Amino acid sequence: MNIKTKTIDPMRILTLLCFLSVITTGFAQKKVMQNDDKALWNRIRNVKISNSGDHLLYDLEKGEKDQTIQLLDIKGDKVMSYPRSKGGQFSHDSKYAVFAVNAWKDSIREMKRRKVKKKNLPKDTLMIYDINGKSLKKIPNVKSYKMPEKWSGIVAYMLEAPKPAKKDTAKAKVKDTSKVKKKKPKKVSKDNGFHLVIRQLATGIEDTLKFVHSYKLAKEGRHLVYTTSGIVDSLGGGVYHYDVDKSQKTLLLSNHHKTKYPQLGISESGKRISFIVDADSTKSLIKKPELYAWNQGESEAKLIVNSEDNASKLLVSGDEALRFSKNEERLFFGLRTTPIVQDTTLLDEEIVNVEVWTYDEPRLYTVQEIDTKNDRKKAYLSLWDFKTNKMIQVADPDYDMVSYGDEGNSNYAIIGDRTPYQLQSQWTIQFPADLQRVDLNTGERTAIAKKIYGGMSMSPKGKYLYGYSRKDSTWFTYDLKTLKYTALTKGRQFYNELHDYPDDPYSYGSAGWTENDEKFLIYDRFDIWAFDPETGASKNLTNGRASQMRYRYLKTDNEERSISNSKAWLLSAFNEANKYGGFANYNPKKESLKTLIEGPYVYERPWLAQNDKKKRLVFTRQSFTEFPNLWTSDISFKSPKQITDANPQQSDYNWGTAEMVEWVSLDGKPLKGMLIKPENFDPNKKYPMIVNFYEKSSNGLYRHRPPSYGRSTISYPFYASRGYVIFNPDVHYRDGYPGESAFNCVIPGITMLIDKGFIDKDNIGVQGHSWGGYQIAYLVTKTDIFKAAESGAPVPNMISAYGGIRWWTGLSRQFQYEHTQSRIGGTPWEYPQRYIENSPIFNIDKINTPLLIMHNDADGHVPWYQGIEFFVSLRRLGKPSWFLNYNDEPHWPLKWQNRIDFNIRMSQFFDYYLKGAPKPVWMERGVPAMEKGINQGYEYIDSNKD
């Protein structure tokens, strides 16, 4: 076929879909959104409010462009902004804002195009903004920086690798030493460390610590520990303590320059320091590190645990982090077994490369492969008690899981062993464990119970072990002193009431514990209940069920470990009936609940100023038409004020509206869904419609969906702007029949909308990804109601997929069909007919809907051969279909250029079938392999044929 095409201006490649120009609404004309317009939308990221409550920081991000940091006062007035920056933070006293500035992304891209080496690319600049003095200090060539969490005196920053001194080429009369053998100067490289600068924020005074390899700040900031090679330091290489107040460094341990220090630890106050030393300078693959500790007032660090020469006979782990207990009386570290190493004398051709999979191994071989790196670093938690100067091994190879309470101060720890039950977790995806109690003062172990479902969490003060057992849908506690078991919710509905999986139901979670472990706060579907952990006695605190109002606790104190018995609680509120969101206040003293704010919005993410007596906070409010800008208020929410307007350009575009619709499924279940209409909707017109769904989405009715190059789904405002109606129906599933369930819920929802008169029944499309992609593949075998369908990462063959691997995790896919999302409820040999009935592959000959399939060859969730099975079967039958495979991309395209491409192709596909737009070349003849990455085929075929 001779194809004549129209050339598109390459500078406007993303506006190929401009057959719609302008939509007239009321008295004003608004723009119809094009694909390149999606890049205009900003996102707000990394929001921080100062501890004083006077200022806030955030990043404004536009697509893949450079981020701009914004500093506002609490009224919303701009104090400072700076491009090419991200991730700023306030000093603890709120007087300074500190952030890093990068080079322009476009300039970096051009330098890479010119093959500039990585080491020669521009380096970051550290910016320190004095908020009161309104002055900005720039420090170039910075590699990284840190600030103390609980002190405001300093910022510590590490400079990029120091350059060697330039050779002095000045001419001078010197003695001839040409016959004297000269020593080569030492080469200075990044292997020798970096210069660490400690800067006093108030005075600007700096102290430079040279050739530093690693360092760690105390949370309270007045102390730090660091290691150095000591190339130019008269004190030599080793580990140092640095006193910020005195600008004084003290050598804790001296070693030769090849010594490594894989872990550093410093207590919150900085009065205790620990570190691990690997002084083995040989090429031995088996290292035997040593653990040292130092206490303020001591002249040097002391060796406390030596590899193998300890009670456990294990090696000190250089991979496990060092942590001090809150009271600084314990140091937690790791011990490990001797590693298994390869015989380095073998040649490649002498090494046997075979995988041996065994039927009764606890872990599937593919899981072992994924876990290999972590397994090689596997460490068993131990502690050093500074009061008794004794080591206690807490975990071991048999009981390797650990949890402890009270920030390390607790009397007990819990250890667990899942190994006896790991094999069955391959298909059950539940992980019971045998549990023991460990006395952290003596090391004594006591068995708690076998095969406990529900985890091994500990209450904040460490008095109780608690969890939720899915097997009997029960929250429980164990008193760790007496080991008394209490079933808190036995026989009561604190599990998911809308559960529709062939498995044990999940809980609604918990809010946490009140002070001193007095009460455990558990959620049901709507409310917060307070349980006595000893007796199980309970009380409903919120009573939201009658009004279908769901309450959840919001943590606003960064240091909070327990929920206050006296101070008011901030709660989120959500009405399941009308989908309104809001905030509420609960007074635990008066046991009273008060609604603070409520409306047709999603209210989210309150950031509370930590040291502000006025209790000011920042939050977001959003709806389908309202971007989640930042708002400020005090804790009463009486006079909230919007302080950002991230996307003023939205008002220039024909947008859309969101509403809830209701209908009844074919099997008699009441259902809800979202309906998106164009802003200029006219009920007397007929509109094309795209159906997009996953499982249940109606609770997100008021969630904002900014235009974006989505990786797996349609952009709602983009399609609404272009004259589409969008329908997102909820689906309720019946065990064993997921495909039929989708049909029973989705199709009557569509016919309900057709009956309203504004849907063009001949131009309905459907789009979904992953589980949504499967359901679409099933639906098009059962109905011709759709004129076009996009199915992303679908599973057309549940039988072959059942035996597949989820390659990102190494897990077998069996659990998914037997117990979770695919909802078959058993194995293929138990329910062969269910697998056949729910597999579109067996009914592909009945498909009459043109299909666009996207499935990528690095998909770690759904085997990409499933997409191939689907496509080649359609191709075999001559069914109109196209297959997109973004090379080396996972479950969805992540790379910016690929996401843009996917959005262009999907919109061209739907516009062609549902709106009669011209047909693009890629749909007519594809993109031949020789043209991949060269010609995209976006241009339209000319309707005027020769």
Secondary structure, DSSP 8 states (H G I E B T S, - for coil): ----B----GGGGGGTTTT--EEEETTEEEE---GGGGGG-EEEEEEEE-TTSSEEEEEEEETTS--EEEEEETTS-EEEEEESEEEEEE-TTSSEEEEEE---HHHHHHHHHTT--GGGS--EEEEEEETTTTEEEEEEEEEEEE--SS--SEEEEEES-----------------TTS---------GGG-EEEEEEETTT--EEEEEEEEEEEE-TTSSEEEEEE--SS-TT-SEEEEEETTTTEEEEEEE--TT-EEEEEEE-SSSSEEEEEEE---S--SS---EEEEEETT-SS-EEEEESSSSTT--EE-SSS--EE-TTSSEEEEEEE-------TTS-GGGS-------TT-SS-HHHHHHHHHHHHT--EEEEEETTTTEEEE---SSS-EEEE-GGGT-SEEEEEE-GGGHHHHHHH----EEEEEEETTT--EEEEEEEE-S--EE-TTS-EEEEEETTTTEEEEEETTT--EEESSTTS--B-TT--SSS---B--EEEEBGGG--EEEE-SS-EEEE-TTT--EEESS--GGGTEEEEEE---TT-SSB-SSS-EEEEEEETTT--EEEEEEETTTTEEEEEEEESSEEEEEEE-TT-TT-EEEEEEE-SSS--EEEEEETT-SS-EE---S-GGGGGB--EEEEEEEEE-TTS-EEEEEEEEETT--TTS-EEEEEE-SS--GGGTT--------SSS--HHHHHHTT-EEEEE-----TT-HHHHHHHHHHHHHHHHHHTT-EEEEEEEEEEETHHHHHHHHHTTT----SEEEEES--S-HHHHHT-EETTTTEETHHHHHTSTT---S-TTT-HHHHHHT-GGGGGGG--S-EEEE--TT-SSS-THHHHHHHHHHHHTT--EEEE--TT--SS--SHHHHHHHHHHHHHHHHHHHH----BHHHHH---GGGTTT----SBB-SS--
